[in-house]
């Protein structure tokens, strides 16, 4: 069922968008249930058609670019529809470099980036206010863990305004463990996109699964922790080797295996 929604930019413009994923959608009236009657978190690999909903429009550093995260719609036991919402990772504690003179990060985890998450976020639409065009960053629904996008308010790092012109997205996009579902049991990927919505590269090799990260503000580097799927079973566990990939946020195409 296709539904049309209108995104109103009061101070800027009005952009019309269809309510759908990268493919046409149909209503999903029930949870995904396994043979034992338990609800399964994730997307059925062979059935990626379902209803979706949006929460809000996100402003970015690039004035003409707006992001619209898209969420899977569920129905509760009363038949009422509900979906996830945009949540922000923020850090308020006074610790480390972020509170040193010359650093103003507006509570962002990473200087220059907003970081969001949300339950069953399955895609994100990029709206170009200049061309009035939209583009889905993924051709088919995925399970998005985090989106890092250029913050609309400029942060400073070491007394200098910091600018970001790309997006980074951590997600599950393949049924790597071959259980029929795309979910958190699969390998977690990490992708780089430009501000036109084109995928530039995978920041972490596909045989790894991202398990965490931390930001080195002194060097403006993101340290990404990932486990190697050494036995090639499509998922990872604590017994498989953990490695560190260093992403230079000034030139994110340059990812180095640190350990």
C-alpha positions as CSV (number, residue, x, y, z in Angstrom):
1,X,0.0,0.0,0.0
2,X,1.5,3.3,-1.0
3,X,0.8,6.3,1.1
4,X,1.9,9.9,0.5
5,X,3.2,12.1,3.2
6,X,4.3,15.7,3.1
7,X,7.4,17.0,4.7
8,X,7.0,20.7,5.5
9,X,10.1,22.8,5.9
10,X,8.6,26.0,7.3
11,X,11.6,28.3,6.9
12,X,13.0,26.7,3.8
13,X,10.7,24.8,1.4
14,X,8.1,22.1,1.1
15,X,9.2,18.7,-0.1
16,X,6.7,15.9,-1.0
17,X,7.8,12.3,-0.5
18,X,6.1,8.9,-0.8
19,X,5.7,6.7,2.3
20,X,7.7,3.6,1.3
21,X,11.0,1.9,1.5
22,X,13.4,1.4,-1.4
23,X,10.8,-1.1,-2.7
24,X,7.0,-0.9,-2.7
25,X,5.6,-1.8,0.7
26,X,2.6,-3.7,2.0
27,X,1.0,-3.7,5.4
28,X,2.6,-5.9,8.0
29,X,-0.1,-6.8,10.5
30,X,1.8,-9.2,12.7
31,X,5.1,-9.8,14.2
32,X,7.5,-12.3,12.6
33,X,7.1,-15.5,14.6
34,X,9.3,-18.6,14.7
35,X,8.1,-22.2,14.8
36,X,7.9,-22.1,18.6
37,X,5.7,-19.0,18.6
38,X,8.4,-16.6,19.7
39,X,8.8,-13.1,18.1
40,X,11.9,-12.8,15.9
41,X,13.7,-9.5,15.8
42,X,14.9,-8.8,12.3
43,X,13.8,-8.9,8.7
44,X,12.7,-12.0,6.9
45,X,15.3,-12.3,4.1
46,X,12.9,-13.5,1.4
47,X,10.1,-11.0,2.4
48,X,11.3,-7.4,2.6
49,X,8.0,-5.8,1.8
50,X,6.3,-4.2,4.8
51,X,4.8,-0.9,5.9
52,X,7.1,1.9,7.0
53,X,6.9,5.2,8.8
54,X,9.0,8.3,9.3
55,X,9.7,10.2,12.5
56,X,11.4,13.5,11.7
57,X,13.6,15.4,9.3
58,X,17.2,15.8,10.3
59,X,19.1,19.0,9.4
60,X,22.8,18.5,8.4
61,X,25.8,20.8,8.0
62,X,25.0,20.9,4.3
63,X,22.1,23.3,4.1
64,X,20.6,21.6,1.1
65,X,20.7,18.1,2.5
66,X,18.1,16.6,4.9
67,X,18.0,13.1,6.2
68,X,14.7,11.2,6.8
69,X,15.2,7.9,8.8
70,X,12.6,5.3,7.9
71,X,11.3,2.7,10.4
72,X,9.4,-0.5,10.1
73,X,5.8,-0.4,11.2
74,X,4.4,-3.0,13.6
75,X,0.9,-3.5,15.1
76,X,0.2,-4.2,18.7
77,X,-2.3,-6.7,20.0
78,X,-5.0,-4.1,19.7
79,X,-4.3,-3.5,16.0
80,X,-2.7,-0.1,16.6
81,X,0.3,0.7,14.4
82,X,3.6,1.9,16.0
83,X,7.2,2.3,14.9
84,X,10.6,3.4,16.1
85,X,11.8,6.9,16.7
86,X,15.0,8.8,16.3
87,X,17.3,8.7,19.3
88,X,20.6,10.5,19.8
89,X,23.8,9.3,21.4
90,X,25.1,12.2,23.4
91,X,27.7,12.7,26.1
92,X,27.3,15.2,28.9
93,X,29.9,14.1,31.4
94,X,32.8,16.5,31.8
95,X,35.7,14.2,30.8
96,X,38.7,14.3,28.5
97,X,39.5,16.4,25.6
98,X,36.0,17.5,24.8
99,X,36.0,20.0,27.7
100,X,39.5,21.4,27.1
101,X,39.9,24.9,25.8
102,X,39.2,25.2,22.1
103,X,36.8,22.2,22.0
104,X,33.1,22.7,21.8
105,X,31.3,19.6,20.7
106,X,27.7,20.4,21.6
107,X,27.3,17.1,23.5
108,X,28.2,15.1,20.4
109,X,30.0,11.8,20.8
110,X,32.3,12.7,17.9
111,X,33.3,16.2,17.0
112,X,31.3,17.4,14.0
113,X,28.8,14.4,13.9
114,X,25.4,13.7,15.2
115,X,24.9,10.0,16.0
116,X,21.5,8.5,16.0
117,X,19.8,5.1,16.5
118,X,16.3,3.7,16.6
119,X,14.3,0.5,16.8
120,X,14.0,-1.2,13.4
121,X,15.4,1.6,11.4
122,X,15.4,0.0,7.9
123,X,16.5,2.8,5.5
124,X,17.2,6.5,5.3
125,X,16.1,8.9,2.6
126,X,18.4,11.8,1.5
127,X,16.4,14.9,0.4
128,X,18.2,17.5,-1.8
129,X,16.4,20.8,-1.3
130,X,18.1,22.3,-4.3
131,X,17.0,19.7,-6.8
132,X,13.8,18.6,-4.9
133,X,15.0,15.0,-5.3
134,X,15.2,12.1,-2.8
135,X,17.5,9.1,-2.7
136,X,17.4,6.0,-0.6
137,X,20.9,5.2,0.8
138,X,20.1,1.5,0.6
139,X,18.4,-0.3,-2.4
140,X,16.6,-2.6,-0.1
141,X,15.7,-2.6,3.7
142,X,18.5,-3.2,6.2
143,X,18.7,-3.1,10.0
144,X,20.5,0.2,10.8
145,X,22.4,0.3,14.1
146,X,23.8,3.8,13.9
147,X,24.0,6.8,11.6
148,X,26.7,9.4,11.9
149,X,25.9,12.6,9.9
150,X,27.4,16.1,9.8
151,X,26.1,18.1,12.7
152,X,24.1,21.2,11.6
153,X,25.8,23.4,14.3
154,X,29.5,23.6,13.7
155,X,31.7,22.1,16.4
156,X,35.3,23.2,17.2
157,X,38.3,20.9,17.6
158,X,41.6,22.3,18.9
159,X,40.3,25.9,18.4
160,X,39.3,25.2,14.8
161,X,35.8,24.8,13.3
162,X,35.3,21.2,12.2
163,X,33.5,20.3,9.0
164,X,32.2,16.9,7.8
165,X,31.0,16.1,4.3
166,X,30.0,12.5,4.5
167,X,27.9,9.9,6.4
168,X,28.9,6.7,8.1
169,X,26.3,4.0,8.7
170,X,26.6,0.8,10.8
171,X,24.1,-1.8,9.8
172,X,23.1,-5.5,9.2
173,X,22.4,-5.9,5.5
174,X,22.9,-9.6,4.8
175,X,21.7,-12.9,6.2
176,X,25.3,-14.0,6.9
177,X,24.4,-16.8,9.3
178,X,21.9,-18.3,6.8
179,X,19.0,-18.5,9.3
180,X,16.6,-16.8,7.0
181,X,16.6,-13.4,8.8
182,X,18.6,-10.2,8.7
183,X,19.2,-9.4,12.4
184,X,21.8,-8.8,15.0
185,X,23.0,-12.4,14.8
186,X,24.6,-11.5,11.4
187,X,27.8,-9.7,10.7
188,X,27.5,-5.9,11.3
189,X,28.9,-3.8,8.5
190,X,30.2,-0.2,8.4
191,X,29.8,1.9,5.3
192,X,30.9,5.3,4.1
193,X,28.5,7.5,2.0
194,X,29.1,10.9,0.4
195,X,26.6,13.8,0.8
196,X,25.0,12.8,-2.5
197,X,24.0,9.5,-1.0
198,X,26.4,7.4,-2.9
199,X,28.1,4.5,-1.1
200,X,31.8,5.2,-1.3
201,X,33.2,2.0,0.4
202,X,32.9,-0.4,3.2
203,X,35.1,1.0,6.0
204,X,35.5,-2.5,7.6
205,X,36.1,-5.7,5.5
206,X,33.0,-7.8,5.0
207,X,34.5,-10.8,6.8
208,X,34.4,-8.8,10.1
209,X,31.6,-7.7,12.4
210,X,31.7,-4.4,14.1
211,X,31.3,-4.7,17.9
212,X,32.1,-1.1,19.1
213,X,34.1,2.0,18.6
214,X,35.6,5.0,20.4
215,X,36.7,8.4,19.4
216,X,40.3,9.7,19.6
217,X,39.6,13.5,19.7
218,X,43.3,14.4,19.9
219,X,44.0,12.9,16.5
220,X,40.4,13.1,15.1
221,X,40.3,9.3,14.6
222,X,37.6,6.7,15.1
223,X,38.8,3.4,16.5
224,X,36.5,0.7,15.3
225,X,36.5,-2.7,17.1
226,X,35.5,-5.7,15.0
227,X,35.7,-9.5,15.3
228,X,36.9,-11.6,12.5
229,X,34.5,-14.4,11.4
230,X,37.4,-16.8,11.4
231,X,35.3,-20.0,11.2
232,X,33.1,-18.4,8.4
233,X,29.8,-19.3,10.0
234,X,28.3,-15.9,9.4
235,X,28.3,-14.7,13.0
236,X,30.9,-13.9,15.6
237,X,31.5,-14.8,19.3
238,X,33.9,-13.9,22.0
239,X,36.4,-16.6,21.1
240,X,37.0,-15.1,17.6
241,X,39.8,-12.6,17.3
242,X,39.1,-8.9,17.8
243,X,40.9,-6.3,15.7
244,X,41.1,-2.5,15.7
245,X,40.6,-0.5,12.5
246,X,41.6,3.2,12.6
247,X,39.4,5.5,10.5
248,X,40.9,8.9,9.9
249,X,37.9,11.2,10.0
250,X,39.8,13.9,8.0
251,X,40.1,11.3,5.1
252,X,37.8,8.4,6.0
253,X,38.7,6.5,2.8
254,X,42.0,5.8,4.6
255,X,41.2,3.0,7.0
256,X,44.1,1.2,8.6
257,X,44.2,-2.1,10.5
258,X,45.8,-0.9,13.8
259,X,45.8,-4.3,15.6
